Amino acid sequence: MKSGYSKIDITPKPPCPMVGFHTEAIGVLDPIYIKSIILGHLRFVVFDTLYVPNIKMPSVILSATHTHSSISPEVVYYSRYDEIPKEQIHDVKIEYGETSTPDIVCRRKKIYAWHNIKRGVFKKTYEMRPNPKDTFPQKLKALKIHLEPMVIMYNFGCHCTMNHKPLISADWPGYVNVDNAEMVFLQGFCGDILPNLIKESTTFKDKFIAKIEGTNDFRKYDTSTEDMEGFASTVSERIGNISYREVG
């Protein structure tokens, strides 16, 4: 099959407007990209943004990783899209494989959220709290494209919401690495799905909030990159252990 790959670094220089959890970025945690890959007659363009711009192009599939720590995709599209290097097309071997994702992702939890209680709203809402009792097994599917360097496209549904700091970040997909290949994440139907990382509350404030919310796994993912690297490492390991088979 004919294939080609290119990417462009779209990391802005802070301070700059931000789309996601914050409205302004004060720094950069890790770089963000637009990645373009051609497979036969189709071109996939993946934005490290919250969503994709409302643009339609023939034979082009736009996808967003859904990171909550990025910039406006409209600004990116109109200012940088034409700068994506033209892909060098080659006849290459392409392999497909899949594995499961049990226990590494789970559903969000419906709780009496502290931020609502402070506003006098006593109503359960779905919040970004891992729910270990409701894991969500699904297939992690991957294409290994034998370009130079190797490109691995992979897909499953999972929110990219582990960075809560006002820092530009691709979130956990930016830390997935398999044999130094170029990694391209195609977001699935992430809905209420997020990384299943549980850690007991430690501070008095967190324990108090956890008590109020009726959960003992109150967790903030904004202290370091440790959680993102750990989750990404698990994803990397699963992709690396896939038994691939050549496709036509």
C-alpha positions as a Python dict, from the first residue, in 0.01 Angstrom:
ca = {
    (1, 'M'): (0, 0, 0),
    (2, 'K'): (115, 354, -69),
    (3, 'S'): (179, 558, 243),
    (4, 'G'): (353, 871, 362),
    (5, 'Y'): (390, 1064, 685),
    (6, 'S'): (475, 1415, 798),
    (7, 'K'): (417, 1638, 1098),
    (8, 'I'): (454, 1996, 1210),
    (9, 'D'): (521, 2131, 1558),
    (10, 'I'): (242, 2373, 1651),
    (11, 'T'): (355, 2441, 2009),
    (12, 'P'): (281, 2809, 2078),
    (13, 'K'): (494, 3048, 2275),
    (14, 'P'): (323, 3126, 2607),
    (15, 'P'): (156, 3324, 2739),
    (16, 'C'): (-114, 3245, 2486),
    (17, 'P'): (-487, 3164, 2469),
    (18, 'M'): (-572, 2808, 2564),
    (19, 'V'): (-867, 2577, 2494),
    (20, 'G'): (-963, 2315, 2752),
    (21, 'F'): (-937, 2341, 3130),
    (22, 'H'): (-781, 2690, 3117),
    (23, 'T'): (-815, 3001, 2902),
    (24, 'E'): (-449, 3104, 2909),
    (25, 'A'): (-130, 2896, 2900),
    (26, 'I'): (164, 3012, 3110),
    (27, 'G'): (409, 2749, 2987),
    (28, 'V'): (467, 2429, 2792),
    (29, 'L'): (469, 2081, 2943),
    (30, 'D'): (537, 1897, 2617),
    (31, 'P'): (508, 1982, 2245),
    (32, 'I'): (193, 1950, 2037),
    (33, 'Y'): (170, 1862, 1668),
    (34, 'I'): (-39, 1821, 1359),
    (35, 'K'): (40, 1478, 1215),
    (36, 'S'): (-52, 1377, 862),
    (37, 'I'): (-48, 1026, 723),
    (38, 'I'): (-153, 896, 385),
    (39, 'L'): (-293, 545, 352),
    (40, 'G'): (-386, 458, -4),
    (41, 'H'): (-633, 720, -124),
    (42, 'L'): (-704, 861, 224),
    (43, 'R'): (-523, 1124, 424),
    (44, 'F'): (-557, 1128, 803),
    (45, 'V'): (-473, 1458, 973),
    (46, 'V'): (-449, 1439, 1352),
    (47, 'F'): (-450, 1757, 1562),
    (48, 'D'): (-321, 1770, 1919),
    (49, 'T'): (-624, 1982, 2005),
    (50, 'L'): (-953, 1950, 2193),
    (51, 'Y'): (-1157, 1919, 1873),
    (52, 'V'): (-1114, 1959, 1498),
    (53, 'P'): (-1206, 2265, 1294),
    (54, 'N'): (-1533, 2243, 1103),
    (55, 'I'): (-1365, 2194, 767),
    (56, 'K'): (-1453, 1940, 499),
    (57, 'M'): (-1199, 1824, 243),
    (58, 'P'): (-1233, 1537, -4),
    (59, 'S'): (-1053, 1216, 100),
    (60, 'V'): (-925, 1382, 419),
    (61, 'I'): (-1021, 1256, 766),
    (62, 'L'): (-962, 1507, 1044),
    (63, 'S'): (-915, 1381, 1399),
    (64, 'A'): (-834, 1542, 1734),
    (65, 'T'): (-663, 1370, 2024),
    (66, 'H'): (-902, 1564, 2252),
    (67, 'T'): (-629, 1697, 2478),
    (68, 'H'): (-771, 1954, 2720),
    (69, 'S'): (-440, 2144, 2724),
    (70, 'S'): (-407, 2289, 2377),
    (71, 'I'): (-490, 2588, 2158),
    (72, 'S'): (-775, 2675, 1923),
    (73, 'P'): (-787, 2430, 1632),
    (74, 'E'): (-935, 2701, 1410),
    (75, 'V'): (-634, 2923, 1472),
    (76, 'V'): (-403, 2628, 1408),
    (77, 'Y'): (-581, 2531, 1087),
    (78, 'Y'): (-588, 2874, 929),
    (79, 'S'): (-236, 2972, 1037),
    (80, 'R'): (-36, 2647, 1017),
    (81, 'Y'): (-217, 2379, 815),
    (82, 'D'): (-56, 2479, 484),
    (83, 'E'): (287, 2450, 647),
    (84, 'I'): (258, 2072, 694),
    (85, 'P'): (546, 1922, 492),
    (86, 'K'): (436, 1724, 188),
    (87, 'E'): (443, 1352, 258),
    (88, 'Q'): (694, 1141, 68),
    (89, 'I'): (488, 854, -74),
    (90, 'H'): (629, 500, -71),
    (91, 'D'): (501, 147, -126),
    (92, 'V'): (531, 1, 222),
    (93, 'K'): (436, -300, 428),
    (94, 'I'): (151, -237, 669),
    (95, 'E'): (66, -462, 962),
    (96, 'Y'): (-241, -473, 1182),
    (97, 'G'): (-291, -598, 1534),
    (98, 'E'): (-510, -551, 1836),
    (99, 'T'): (-514, -610, 2208),
    (100, 'S'): (-748, -539, 2496),
    (101, 'T'): (-748, -245, 2735),
    (102, 'P'): (-905, -400, 3050),
    (103, 'D'): (-837, -219, 3375),
    (104, 'I'): (-638, 69, 3223),
    (105, 'V'): (-949, 271, 3145),
    (106, 'C'): (-1275, 314, 3335),
    (107, 'R'): (-1586, 526, 3343),
    (108, 'R'): (-1622, 856, 3518),
    (109, 'K'): (-1799, 872, 3850),
    (110, 'K'): (-2132, 1037, 3926),
    (111, 'I'): (-2097, 1219, 4257),
    (112, 'Y'): (-2197, 1521, 4462),
    (113, 'A'): (-1907, 1731, 4338),
    (114, 'W'): (-1741, 1970, 4580),
    (115, 'H'): (-1729, 2253, 4325),
    (116, 'N'): (-2109, 2227, 4292),
    (117, 'I'): (-2169, 2204, 4666),
    (118, 'K'): (-1974, 2528, 4714),
    (119, 'R'): (-2224, 2693, 4479),
    (120, 'G'): (-2519, 2546, 4664),
    (121, 'V'): (-2594, 2287, 4396),
    (122, 'F'): (-2676, 1952, 4558),
    (123, 'K'): (-2706, 1736, 4250),
    (124, 'K'): (-2498, 1443, 4134),
    (125, 'T'): (-2295, 1509, 3819),
    (126, 'Y'): (-2039, 1306, 3626),
    (127, 'E'): (-1690, 1425, 3719),
    (128, 'M'): (-1334, 1343, 3614),
    (129, 'R'): (-1294, 1088, 3892),
    (130, 'P'): (-1177, 736, 3803),
    (131, 'N'): (-1430, 469, 3888),
    (132, 'P'): (-1240, 146, 3961),
    (133, 'K'): (-1565, -47, 3994),
    (134, 'D'): (-1660, 27, 3634),
    (135, 'T'): (-1367, -60, 3409),
    (136, 'F'): (-1440, -41, 3040),
    (137, 'P'): (-1272, -317, 2835),
    (138, 'Q'): (-1231, -228, 2472),
    (139, 'K'): (-1001, -312, 2184),
    (140, 'L'): (-679, -121, 2130),
    (141, 'K'): (-620, -142, 1755),
    (142, 'A'): (-296, -55, 1584),
    (143, 'L'): (-144, -21, 1238),
    (144, 'K'): (232, -54, 1202),
    (145, 'I'): (342, 130, 889),
    (146, 'H'): (692, 44, 774),
    (147, 'L'): (810, 389, 676),
    (148, 'E'): (1135, 548, 786),
    (149, 'P'): (1095, 616, 1070),
    (150, 'M'): (833, 356, 1163),
    (151, 'V'): (481, 496, 1216),
    (152, 'I'): (228, 335, 1450),
    (153, 'M'): (-133, 449, 1438),
    (154, 'Y'): (-339, 329, 1732),
    (155, 'N'): (-696, 376, 1844),
    (156, 'F'): (-915, 336, 2150),
    (157, 'G'): (-1139, 568, 2347),
    (158, 'C'): (-995, 754, 2646),
    (159, 'H'): (-1005, 1114, 2763),
    (160, 'C'): (-683, 1315, 2752),
    (161, 'T'): (-742, 1501, 3078),
    (162, 'M'): (-450, 1416, 3303),
    (163, 'N'): (-284, 1757, 3287),
    (164, 'H'): (-480, 2018, 3480),
    (165, 'K'): (-209, 2280, 3485),
    (166, 'P'): (-226, 2587, 3258),
    (167, 'L'): (47, 2433, 3044),
    (168, 'I'): (35, 2335, 2678),
    (169, 'S'): (44, 1955, 2650),
    (170, 'A'): (-57, 1666, 2425),
    (171, 'D'): (-146, 1495, 2754),
    (172, 'W'): (-76, 1121, 2789),
    (173, 'P'): (-57, 1046, 2411),
    (174, 'G'): (249, 1269, 2402),
    (175, 'Y'): (432, 1019, 2625),
    (176, 'V'): (343, 697, 2441),
    (177, 'N'): (658, 552, 2285),
    (178, 'V'): (718, 217, 2112),
    (179, 'D'): (1069, 158, 1976),
    (180, 'N'): (1105, 530, 1897),
    (181, 'A'): (838, 504, 1627),
    (182, 'E'): (623, 802, 1531),
    (183, 'M'): (306, 750, 1735),
    (184, 'V'): (-28, 870, 1595),
    (185, 'F'): (-328, 846, 1831),
    (186, 'L'): (-673, 827, 1671),
    (187, 'Q'): (-920, 909, 1947),
    (188, 'G'): (-1216, 674, 1982),
    (189, 'F'): (-1556, 728, 2142),
    (190, 'C'): (-1414, 852, 2471),
    (191, 'G'): (-1745, 978, 2616),
    (192, 'D'): (-1710, 923, 2991),
    (193, 'I'): (-1395, 708, 2961),
    (194, 'L'): (-1070, 813, 3129),
    (195, 'P'): (-748, 662, 3267),
    (196, 'N'): (-804, 430, 3561),
    (197, 'L'): (-553, 567, 3810),
    (198, 'I'): (-649, 553, 4174),
    (199, 'K'): (-460, 709, 4460),
    (200, 'E'): (-584, 757, 4812),
    (201, 'S'): (-638, 1110, 4936),
    (202, 'T'): (-347, 1229, 5148),
    (203, 'T'): (-399, 1593, 5249),
    (204, 'F'): (-665, 1702, 5497),
    (205, 'K'): (-836, 1907, 5225),
    (206, 'D'): (-846, 1616, 4981),
    (207, 'K'): (-969, 1377, 5249),
    (208, 'F'): (-1240, 1625, 5350),
    (209, 'I'): (-1355, 1668, 4988),
    (210, 'A'): (-1343, 1292, 4933),
    (211, 'K'): (-1564, 1245, 5240),
    (212, 'I'): (-1814, 1503, 5117),
    (213, 'E'): (-1819, 1356, 4766),
    (214, 'G'): (-1858, 1003, 4899),
    (215, 'T'): (-1544, 868, 4737),
    (216, 'N'): (-1210, 774, 4885),
    (217, 'D'): (-1013, 805, 4563),
    (218, 'F'): (-1012, 1181, 4516),
    (219, 'R'): (-726, 1242, 4276),
    (220, 'K'): (-566, 1543, 4115),
    (221, 'Y'): (-355, 1486, 3806),
    (222, 'D'): (-178, 1821, 3828),
    (223, 'T'): (126, 1757, 4044),
    (224, 'S'): (375, 1618, 3790),
    (225, 'T'): (403, 1415, 3473),
    (226, 'E'): (441, 1094, 3676),
    (227, 'D'): (82, 981, 3623),
    (228, 'M'): (84, 1056, 3250),
    (229, 'E'): (412, 877, 3200),
    (230, 'G'): (288, 576, 3397),
    (231, 'F'): (-35, 546, 3201),
    (232, 'A'): (145, 607, 2870),
    (233, 'S'): (398, 340, 2963),
    (234, 'T'): (117, 87, 3007),
    (235, 'V'): (-31, 183, 2669),
    (236, 'S'): (316, 161, 2510),
    (237, 'E'): (372, -185, 2656),
    (238, 'R'): (40, -314, 2526),
    (239, 'I'): (108, -179, 2176),
    (240, 'G'): (459, -323, 2182),
    (241, 'N'): (329, -670, 2274),
    (242, 'I'): (74, -688, 1991),
    (243, 'S'): (115, -976, 1746),
    (244, 'Y'): (88, -802, 1409),
    (245, 'R'): (-10, -953, 1077),
    (246, 'E'): (48, -805, 733),
    (247, 'V'): (-252, -653, 556),
    (248, 'G'): (-312, -610, 183),
}
